[in-house]
Amino acid sequence: MLALGKMKTLLPQRAQPVLSGGRRLRHELKYIIDEGTYRVLVQRLRPLMHSDKNSVNGEYRVTSLYFDDIYGSGYNDKVSGMATRRKFRIRSYNLDPSRIMLEAKHKDDNYVSKLSAQLTENQYRALLRGDCSFMACRDWTEDVFGEYYRSNLVSGLRPKIIVDYVREALVYPHGNVRVTFDKKLSTCYNTLDMFADDAQYSPIYSKEIILEVKYDNYLPSSIQSVIQGLNATRQSVSKYIICSDKLLEVKTHGF
């Protein structure tokens, strides 16, 4: 069972303001669970929720290229537990080159928010080279292009690591609830181009599953009761950190 001190995070919350660029604050709870716990949760949640509309046979592949600056702020701020931080990534679904998204994910104390915009394949290739000049006209715009451009001017952003996993997503309209199960976490060790034909991946988690629960102002009681019965401890899980540490281990000691 969750500790009583952690259960209060599941209770209804006051409406949060919309921040710069239209960022809407959301709650995000994360856990690492085993396959048995996953099966129990899915069995209990499926009658209450429905699969994400983008799912194929209930799942889809998520591949993300994470960026960090010359100071390693994205990594270090997370490890040191900074209350306010931001990270940039390029995300693809099922490695479909027609839908490549640039995202800025913000952490503001207990809340998360995100800005995103679609990239063309040429813009994606430019960012791989460290060229964001196509964003120059957005330098003062409060969107993901403007944020990326300003951050690059100040501290230089470069691609760092590819994170890959299979996601099963369940959604519920009231409270804008989204419960995701991320499986087969892996990282690419021979290229930073997620669309490269020769991309090779090293598995990180084979049995562990990352559970994420996201919602706006409240978590409906029916879903709340299922999550409160979870035999796992809430954690500050970062796929970027997990995969970065594994990649360093591989480069240092080999497989």
Secondary structure, DSSP 8 states (H G I E B T S, - for coil): ---HHHHGGGS------B-GGG-B-EEEEEEEE-HHHHHHHHHHHTTT-EE-TT-BTTBEEEEEEEEEETT-HHHHHHHTT-SEEEEEEEEEETT-TT-EEEEEEEEETTEEEEEEEEE-HHHHHHHHTT--GGGGGGTT-SSHHHHHHHHHHHH-EEEEEEEEEEEEEEEETTTTEEEEEEEEEEEESS-S-TT-TT--EEES-SS-EEEEEEESS---HHHHHHHHT-SS------HHHHHHHHHHHHHHH--
